[in-house]
């Protein structure tokens, strides 16, 4: 059952972040972050998304083209909160008023987000930093999934997905590819 009130999570940079729950809306630094949220929330990942930054590949438009036929026109309630690798548009974030802003620490996004964190905090919008692909190729994705599971109170689902990924890494490791013995000719 979803908890109401306040929970505390430790983000990818070791910061304690208090969140009012349940989370009903969220913003992300770039659309690719939704790839980690979809396995946890399913279609709700789109209905709850209110803000995203743009990436260098036109992610906002690319994801809309891909997912609108599946989940409907979710972009009607989606505000663009930054250009590619540029500072965040504080006014747009405030107008979209997400329950949480989830920012990937890749590239400059986290620096730009930390610059406006005092204003976000004053407006009651907590900032959570995630780290994908991260420094550890065999655990960063799972760590991110588990953190997102805490944020959205879907720990069981996020653990199921993270465990699946762990098993895939285990399968790869079991092949001992670095030994170069069982390789195809």
C-alpha atoms as a printed R data frame, in Angstrom:
    type eleno elety resid chain resno      x       y       z
1   ATOM     1    CA   UNK     A     1  0.000   0.000   0.000
2   ATOM     2    CA   UNK     A     2  1.210   3.504  -0.798
3   ATOM     3    CA   UNK     A     3  2.396   5.540   2.138
4   ATOM     4    CA   UNK     A     4  1.267   9.100   2.483
5   ATOM     5    CA   UNK     A     5  3.371  11.651   4.279
6   ATOM     6    CA   UNK     A     6  7.103  12.018   3.853
7   ATOM     7    CA   UNK     A     7  9.747   9.471   2.960
8   ATOM     8    CA   UNK     A     8 13.488   9.994   2.712
9   ATOM     9    CA   UNK     A     9 15.633   8.565  -0.070
10  ATOM    10    CA   UNK     A    10 19.389   8.628  -0.582
11  ATOM    11    CA   UNK     A    11 20.095   9.691  -4.164
12  ATOM    12    CA   UNK     A    12 22.987   8.626  -6.411
13  ATOM    13    CA   UNK     A    13 25.216  11.372  -4.988
14  ATOM    14    CA   UNK     A    14 24.538  10.303  -1.396
15  ATOM    15    CA   UNK     A    15 22.212  13.232  -0.684
16  ATOM    16    CA   UNK     A    16 19.239  12.726   1.646
17  ATOM    17    CA   UNK     A    17 16.085  13.892  -0.123
18  ATOM    18    CA   UNK     A    18 12.683  14.148   1.556
19  ATOM    19    CA   UNK     A    19  9.689  13.381  -0.668
20  ATOM    20    CA   UNK     A    20  6.004  13.956   0.013
21  ATOM    21    CA   UNK     A    21  4.188  10.801  -1.002
22  ATOM    22    CA   UNK     A    22  2.539   9.447  -2.933
23  ATOM    23    CA   UNK     A    23  4.242  10.915  -6.005
24  ATOM    24    CA   UNK     A    24  1.625  11.751  -8.636
25  ATOM    25    CA   UNK     A    25  3.701  13.856 -11.064
26  ATOM    26    CA   UNK     A    26  7.383  14.029 -11.920
27  ATOM    27    CA   UNK     A    27  9.886  15.758 -14.166
28  ATOM    28    CA   UNK     A    28 13.062  14.336 -15.726
29  ATOM    29    CA   UNK     A    29 16.251  15.887 -17.066
30  ATOM    30    CA   UNK     A    30 15.921  14.160 -20.475
31  ATOM    31    CA   UNK     A    31 13.419  11.725 -21.979
32  ATOM    32    CA   UNK     A    32 15.790   8.745 -21.849
33  ATOM    33    CA   UNK     A    33 15.316   8.711 -18.053
34  ATOM    34    CA   UNK     A    34 11.778   7.424 -18.692
35  ATOM    35    CA   UNK     A    35 13.330   4.177 -19.970
36  ATOM    36    CA   UNK     A    36 14.093   3.339 -16.319
37  ATOM    37    CA   UNK     A    37 10.638   4.406 -15.104
38  ATOM    38    CA   UNK     A    38  8.499   2.535 -17.675
39  ATOM    39    CA   UNK     A    39  9.449  -0.941 -16.315
40  ATOM    40    CA   UNK     A    40  8.317   0.209 -12.848
41  ATOM    41    CA   UNK     A    41  5.185   2.256 -13.652
42  ATOM    42    CA   UNK     A    42  4.102   0.998 -17.074
43  ATOM    43    CA   UNK     A    43  1.785   3.445 -18.896
44  ATOM    44    CA   UNK     A    44  1.544   5.583 -15.748
45  ATOM    45    CA   UNK     A    45  5.115   6.662 -16.505
46  ATOM    46    CA   UNK     A    46  3.600   8.822 -19.271
47  ATOM    47    CA   UNK     A    47  0.461  10.081 -17.545
48  ATOM    48    CA   UNK     A    48  2.512  11.173 -14.498
49  ATOM    49    CA   UNK     A    49  5.274  12.876 -16.538
50  ATOM    50    CA   UNK     A    50  4.833  16.663 -16.609
51  ATOM    51    CA   UNK     A    51  8.321  17.975 -17.495
52  ATOM    52    CA   UNK     A    52 11.394  16.909 -19.453
53  ATOM    53    CA   UNK     A    53 14.515  18.493 -20.837
54  ATOM    54    CA   UNK     A    54 15.576  18.083 -24.429
55  ATOM    55    CA   UNK     A    55 18.561  15.966 -25.436
56  ATOM    56    CA   UNK     A    56 20.869  16.270 -28.422
57  ATOM    57    CA   UNK     A    57 18.915  13.708 -30.416
58  ATOM    58    CA   UNK     A    58 15.521  15.409 -30.219
59  ATOM    59    CA   UNK     A    59 14.336  13.000 -27.542
60  ATOM    60    CA   UNK     A    60 11.100  14.818 -26.754
61  ATOM    61    CA   UNK     A    61  9.919  14.458 -30.356
62  ATOM    62    CA   UNK     A    62 11.414  10.981 -30.835
63  ATOM    63    CA   UNK     A    63  9.719   9.552 -27.756
64  ATOM    64    CA   UNK     A    64  6.423  11.233 -28.710
65  ATOM    65    CA   UNK     A    65  6.559   9.615 -32.164
66  ATOM    66    CA   UNK     A    66  7.304   6.232 -30.593
67  ATOM    67    CA   UNK     A    67  4.899   6.234 -27.631
68  ATOM    68    CA   UNK     A    68  1.915   8.437 -28.576
69  ATOM    69    CA   UNK     A    69  0.388   5.627 -30.717
70  ATOM    70    CA   UNK     A    70  0.661   3.326 -27.658
71  ATOM    71    CA   UNK     A    71 -0.255   5.531 -24.666
72  ATOM    72    CA   UNK     A    72 -2.073   8.475 -26.271
73  ATOM    73    CA   UNK     A    73 -1.008  12.116 -26.524
74  ATOM    74    CA   UNK     A    74  0.855  12.442 -23.230
75  ATOM    75    CA   UNK     A    75  2.773  15.464 -24.562
76  ATOM    76    CA   UNK     A    76 -0.275  17.715 -24.029
77  ATOM    77    CA   UNK     A    77  0.628  17.942 -20.338
78  ATOM    78    CA   UNK     A    78  4.422  17.910 -20.833
79  ATOM    79    CA   UNK     A    79  6.547  21.047 -20.492
80  ATOM    80    CA   UNK     A    80 10.045  21.322 -21.978
81  ATOM    81    CA   UNK     A    81 12.260  22.398 -19.076
82  ATOM    82    CA   UNK     A    82 15.625  22.725 -20.827
83  ATOM    83    CA   UNK     A    83 17.355  22.743 -24.166
84  ATOM    84    CA   UNK     A    84 20.076  20.169 -24.841
85  ATOM    85    CA   UNK     A    85 22.897  20.451 -22.291
86  ATOM    86    CA   UNK     A    86 21.654  23.891 -21.219
87  ATOM    87    CA   UNK     A    87 20.483  25.407 -17.918
88  ATOM    88    CA   UNK     A    88 17.010  24.472 -16.755
89  ATOM    89    CA   UNK     A    89 14.075  26.817 -17.356
90  ATOM    90    CA   UNK     A    90 13.108  27.479 -13.735
91  ATOM    91    CA   UNK     A    91  9.835  29.205 -14.648
92  ATOM    92    CA   UNK     A    92  8.725  26.227 -16.750
93  ATOM    93    CA   UNK     A    93  9.575  23.792 -13.955
94  ATOM    94    CA   UNK     A    94  7.649  25.915 -11.459
95  ATOM    95    CA   UNK     A    95  4.652  26.170 -13.791
96  ATOM    96    CA   UNK     A    96  4.587  22.381 -14.368
97  ATOM    97    CA   UNK     A    97  5.058  21.870 -10.590
98  ATOM    98    CA   UNK     A    98  6.244  18.225 -10.504
99  ATOM    99    CA   UNK     A    99  6.174  16.372  -7.163
100 ATOM   100    CA   UNK     A   100  9.839  15.498  -7.817
101 ATOM   101    CA   UNK     A   101 12.498  16.401 -10.397
102 ATOM   102    CA   UNK     A   102 14.698  13.424 -11.327
103 ATOM   103    CA   UNK     A   103 17.982  14.471 -12.910
104 ATOM   104    CA   UNK     A   104 20.609  12.191 -14.416
105 ATOM   105    CA   UNK     A   105 24.070  13.179 -13.263
106 ATOM   106    CA   UNK     A   106 25.467  12.480 -16.728
107 ATOM   107    CA   UNK     A   107 26.712  15.511 -18.668
108 ATOM   108    CA   UNK     A   108 26.005  18.941 -17.199
109 ATOM   109    CA   UNK     A   109 22.430  18.317 -16.133
110 ATOM   110    CA   UNK     A   110 23.128  17.861 -12.433
111 ATOM   111    CA   UNK     A   111 25.241  21.030 -12.225
112 ATOM   112    CA   UNK     A   112 22.455  23.049 -13.836
113 ATOM   113    CA   UNK     A   113 19.902  21.424 -11.533
114 ATOM   114    CA   UNK     A   114 21.961  22.106  -8.394
115 ATOM   115    CA   UNK     A   115 22.180  25.785  -9.420
116 ATOM   116    CA   UNK     A   116 18.392  26.108  -9.130
117 ATOM   117    CA   UNK     A   117 17.899  23.678  -6.246
118 ATOM   118    CA   UNK     A   118 17.371  26.480  -3.674
119 ATOM   119    CA   UNK     A   119 14.465  27.862  -5.754
120 ATOM   120    CA   UNK     A   120 13.082  24.348  -6.327
121 ATOM   121    CA   UNK     A   121 13.262  23.629  -2.596
122 ATOM   122    CA   UNK     A   122 11.495  26.892  -1.798
123 ATOM   123    CA   UNK     A   123  8.736  25.838  -4.224
124 ATOM   124    CA   UNK     A   124  8.492  22.377  -2.627
125 ATOM   125    CA   UNK     A   125  9.992  20.501  -5.586
126 ATOM   126    CA   UNK     A   126 12.632  18.030  -4.377
127 ATOM   127    CA   UNK     A   127 15.597  17.195  -6.623
128 ATOM   128    CA   UNK     A   128 16.785  13.578  -6.850
129 ATOM   129    CA   UNK     A   129 20.003  12.773  -8.712
130 ATOM   130    CA   UNK     A   130 20.342   9.423 -10.474
131 ATOM   131    CA   UNK     A   131 23.453   8.082 -12.202
132 ATOM   132    CA   UNK     A   132 23.118   6.091 -15.422
133 ATOM   133    CA   UNK     A   133 25.053   4.615 -17.099
134 ATOM   134    CA   UNK     A   134 27.098   5.307 -13.971
135 ATOM   135    CA   UNK     A   135 30.523   4.173 -12.935
136 ATOM   136    CA   UNK     A   136 29.685   0.502 -12.385
137 ATOM   137    CA   UNK     A   137 28.511  -1.162 -15.582
138 ATOM   138    CA   UNK     A   138 27.147  -4.183 -13.725
139 ATOM   139    CA   UNK     A   139 25.187  -2.379 -10.978
140 ATOM   140    CA   UNK     A   140 24.387   1.277 -11.822
141 ATOM   141    CA   UNK     A   141 21.185   0.481 -13.715
142 ATOM   142    CA   UNK     A   142 19.921  -1.761 -10.920
143 ATOM   143    CA   UNK     A   143 20.817   0.889  -8.301
144 ATOM   144    CA   UNK     A   144 18.864   3.454 -10.326
145 ATOM   145    CA   UNK     A   145 15.857   1.133 -10.649
146 ATOM   146    CA   UNK     A   146 15.837   0.493  -6.895
147 ATOM   147    CA   UNK     A   147 16.024   4.236  -6.141
148 ATOM   148    CA   UNK     A   148 13.146   4.916  -8.550
149 ATOM   149    CA   UNK     A   149 11.210   2.090  -6.899
150 ATOM   150    CA   UNK     A   150 11.578   3.887  -3.565
151 ATOM   151    CA   UNK     A   151 10.510   7.232  -5.060
152 ATOM   152    CA   UNK     A   152  7.365   5.791  -6.654
153 ATOM   153    CA   UNK     A   153  6.741   3.280  -3.817
154 ATOM   154    CA   UNK     A   154  7.031   0.352  -6.214
155 ATOM   155    CA   UNK     A   155  9.928  -1.437  -4.505
156 ATOM   156    CA   UNK     A   156  8.670  -4.920  -5.422
157 ATOM   157    CA   UNK     A   157  8.426  -4.106  -9.117
158 ATOM   158    CA   UNK     A   158 11.794  -2.329  -9.216
159 ATOM   159    CA   UNK     A   159 13.434  -5.261  -7.394
160 ATOM   160    CA   UNK     A   160 11.898  -7.680  -9.907
161 ATOM   161    CA   UNK     A   161 13.397  -5.698 -12.828
162 ATOM   162    CA   UNK     A   162 16.771  -5.168 -11.097
163 ATOM   163    CA   UNK     A   163 16.997  -8.890 -10.248
164 ATOM   164    CA   UNK     A   164 16.250  -9.778 -13.872
165 ATOM   165    CA   UNK     A   165 19.163  -7.563 -14.978
166 ATOM   166    CA   UNK     A   166 21.412  -9.121 -12.301
167 ATOM   167    CA   UNK     A   167 20.582 -12.557 -13.714
168 ATOM   168    CA   UNK     A   168 21.493 -11.406 -17.230
169 ATOM   169    CA   UNK     A   169 24.891 -10.159 -16.003
170 ATOM   170    CA   UNK     A   170 25.338 -13.482 -14.197
171 ATOM   171    CA   UNK     A   171 24.641 -15.340 -17.418
172 ATOM   172    CA   UNK     A   172 27.222 -13.248 -19.284
173 ATOM   173    CA   UNK     A   173 29.791 -13.766 -16.515
174 ATOM   174    CA   UNK     A   174 29.164 -17.538 -16.543
175 ATOM   175    CA   UNK     A   175 30.299 -17.675 -20.186
176 ATOM   176    CA   UNK     A   176 33.784 -16.516 -19.116
177 ATOM   177    CA   UNK     A   177 34.182 -14.606 -22.364
178 ATOM   178    CA   UNK     A   178 37.443 -13.052 -21.212
179 ATOM   179    CA   UNK     A   179 39.003 -16.559 -21.236
180 ATOM   180    CA   UNK     A   180 38.360 -16.634 -25.002
181 ATOM   181    CA   UNK     A   181 37.934 -20.418 -24.867
182 ATOM   182    CA   UNK     A   182 34.227 -20.850 -25.594
183 ATOM   183    CA   UNK     A   183 34.094 -18.350 -28.406
184 ATOM   184    CA   UNK     A   184 32.527 -19.196 -31.752
185 ATOM   185    CA   UNK     A   185 34.920 -19.786 -34.673
